[in-house]
Amino acid sequence: MPTPADSATSRGVIRRHPQLNHANHALLDDIAKQIIEQLQEDGRRPYATIGRAVGLSEAAVRQRVQRLIDAGVMQIVAVTDPLQLGLGRQAMIGVKTTGDLDGIADRISAIEEVDYVVITAGSYDLLLEAVCRNDDHLLEILHEVRAVDGVIGAEVFVYLKLRKQTYSWGTGAAA
């Protein structure tokens, strides 16, 4: 049965990353890594152009991309600018919990304005990012997070200025 964190494909939700298994690792040969890097530069780059860059036909690139998507290795999504959409406030929220951490993370993941949830080691059990209209909206989200059973504390870190955000971290090809 899907959890809240596994639903909402129409909202562009990025799924929990499955543990890298041997089958997925086998998909990541040098050509696959080059294809991923091409798409990280431009997610709309034509397969024919990618094929010329990596030495494959358009059809072969299409098949490889589909296998990478099906295996959960990557997604191709539109990345928007929240400010351009009228969402003028972003914040990271550190959450302390007690009890079923996975269940709490799933319930928080179901909050529409929360676009990022990660289980962490350190001072907080969870870090989440909220994207909202303004401070009043952020306060509503904070109340919603704090109302989740098992949440015992939350600290908000309001974004003042975004200095860097990238989706082109590569494929580990240099590793």
C-alpha positions as CSV (number, residue, x, y, z in Angstrom):
1,M,0.0,0.0,0.0
2,P,1.5,3.4,-0.9
3,T,2.3,5.8,1.8
4,P,1.7,9.6,1.6
5,A,5.4,10.0,0.6
6,D,4.9,7.7,-2.3
7,S,1.9,9.5,-3.8
8,A,1.2,12.8,-5.6
9,T,3.1,12.2,-8.8
10,S,1.1,15.1,-10.4
11,R,2.8,17.5,-7.9
12,G,6.3,16.4,-9.0
13,V,7.1,14.6,-5.7
14,I,10.5,13.0,-5.8
15,R,10.2,9.6,-4.3
16,R,12.2,8.2,-1.4
17,H,15.5,7.0,-2.9
18,P,15.7,3.2,-2.9
19,Q,18.9,1.7,-1.6
20,L,21.3,1.3,-4.5
21,N,21.2,-2.4,-5.4
22,H,23.3,-4.4,-7.7
23,A,20.8,-4.2,-10.5
24,N,20.7,-0.4,-10.4
25,H,24.5,-0.3,-10.1
26,A,24.8,-2.3,-13.3
27,L,22.8,0.4,-15.1
28,L,25.4,3.0,-14.2
29,D,28.1,2.3,-16.7
30,D,30.1,5.2,-18.2
31,I,27.6,5.8,-21.0
32,A,24.7,6.0,-18.5
33,K,26.6,8.5,-16.4
34,Q,27.3,10.6,-19.5
35,I,23.6,10.5,-20.4
36,I,22.6,11.6,-16.9
37,E,25.1,14.4,-17.0
38,Q,23.7,15.6,-20.4
39,L,20.2,15.7,-18.9
40,Q,21.4,17.5,-15.7
41,E,22.8,20.2,-18.0
42,D,19.5,20.4,-19.9
43,G,16.6,18.1,-19.0
44,R,14.9,18.9,-22.4
45,R,18.0,18.0,-24.5
46,P,16.9,15.9,-27.5
47,Y,17.9,12.2,-27.4
48,A,19.5,12.6,-30.8
49,T,21.8,15.3,-29.4
50,I,22.6,13.2,-26.4
51,G,23.3,10.2,-28.7
52,R,25.8,12.2,-30.7
53,A,27.6,13.2,-27.5
54,V,27.8,9.7,-26.1
55,G,28.1,7.6,-29.3
56,L,24.6,6.0,-29.3
57,S,21.6,6.2,-31.5
58,E,18.5,8.2,-30.5
59,A,16.6,5.0,-29.8
60,A,19.4,3.5,-27.6
61,V,19.5,6.7,-25.6
62,R,15.7,6.7,-25.2
63,Q,15.8,3.1,-24.0
64,R,18.6,3.8,-21.5
65,V,16.8,6.8,-20.1
66,Q,13.6,4.8,-19.7
67,R,15.5,2.1,-17.8
68,L,17.1,4.6,-15.5
69,I,13.8,6.2,-14.8
70,D,12.1,2.8,-14.2
71,A,14.9,1.7,-11.9
72,G,14.5,4.9,-9.8
73,V,18.0,6.1,-10.6
74,M,16.7,9.4,-11.9
75,Q,13.6,11.5,-12.7
76,I,13.1,14.3,-15.2
77,V,11.0,17.1,-13.7
78,A,10.4,20.8,-14.2
79,V,12.1,22.8,-11.5
80,T,10.3,26.0,-10.7
81,D,11.2,29.3,-9.0
82,P,8.9,29.5,-5.9
83,L,9.2,33.3,-5.9
84,Q,7.8,33.5,-9.5
85,L,4.9,31.3,-8.3
86,G,4.0,33.7,-5.5
87,L,5.6,31.6,-2.8
88,G,7.7,34.2,-1.1
89,R,8.8,32.3,2.0
90,Q,11.0,29.2,2.3
91,A,12.3,27.6,5.5
92,M,14.2,24.6,6.7
93,I,12.5,23.0,9.8
94,G,14.5,20.8,12.2
95,V,12.2,18.3,13.9
96,K,12.8,16.3,17.0
97,T,10.6,13.2,17.4
98,T,9.8,10.3,19.6
99,G,8.4,7.0,18.4
100,D,8.0,5.7,14.9
101,L,10.4,7.9,12.9
102,D,9.4,6.5,9.5
103,G,5.7,6.9,10.2
104,I,6.3,10.5,11.4
105,A,8.3,11.3,8.3
106,D,5.5,9.8,6.1
107,R,2.8,11.9,7.9
108,I,4.9,15.1,7.5
109,S,5.6,14.2,3.9
110,A,1.9,14.4,3.2
111,I,1.8,18.1,4.1
112,E,1.5,19.7,0.7
113,E,3.8,22.7,1.4
114,V,6.6,20.4,2.6
115,D,8.8,19.6,-0.4
116,Y,11.7,17.9,1.2
117,V,12.0,15.5,4.1
118,V,15.1,13.7,5.2
119,I,15.9,11.5,8.2
120,T,19.1,12.7,9.8
121,A,21.7,12.0,12.5
122,G,22.5,14.8,14.8
123,S,20.5,17.4,16.7
124,Y,17.3,16.8,14.7
125,D,15.6,13.5,13.7
126,L,14.2,15.1,10.5
127,L,15.0,18.1,8.4
128,L,12.3,19.4,6.1
129,E,11.8,22.2,3.7
130,A,8.6,24.2,3.5
131,V,7.7,26.5,0.6
132,C,4.9,28.9,1.4
133,R,3.3,32.3,0.5
134,N,4.4,34.3,3.6
135,D,5.1,34.2,7.3
136,D,1.5,33.6,8.3
137,H,1.4,30.6,5.9
138,L,4.7,29.3,7.4
139,L,3.2,29.6,10.8
140,E,0.2,27.5,9.7
141,I,2.6,24.8,8.3
142,L,4.6,24.9,11.6
143,H,1.4,24.3,13.6
144,E,0.6,21.4,11.2
145,V,4.0,19.8,11.7
146,R,3.9,20.2,15.5
147,A,0.5,18.6,15.5
148,V,1.8,15.3,14.1
149,D,1.8,12.6,16.8
150,G,5.4,12.0,17.8
151,V,6.8,15.4,17.1
152,I,8.2,16.8,20.3
153,G,9.9,19.9,18.9
154,A,10.6,22.0,15.8
155,E,12.9,24.8,15.0
156,V,12.5,27.0,12.0
157,F,15.4,28.4,9.9
158,V,13.9,31.0,7.5
159,Y,15.8,31.4,4.2
160,L,16.9,35.0,3.8
161,K,18.8,34.7,0.6
162,L,19.4,31.6,-1.6
163,R,23.1,31.6,-2.6
164,K,23.3,28.3,-4.4
165,Q,21.0,25.5,-5.4
166,T,22.1,22.9,-8.0
167,Y,20.7,19.7,-9.5
168,S,23.8,18.9,-11.4
169,W,26.0,17.2,-8.8
170,G,27.1,14.7,-11.4
171,T,27.1,10.9,-11.2
172,G,30.1,10.2,-9.1
173,A,32.1,9.5,-12.3
174,A,35.2,11.1,-10.8
175,A,35.0,8.8,-7.8
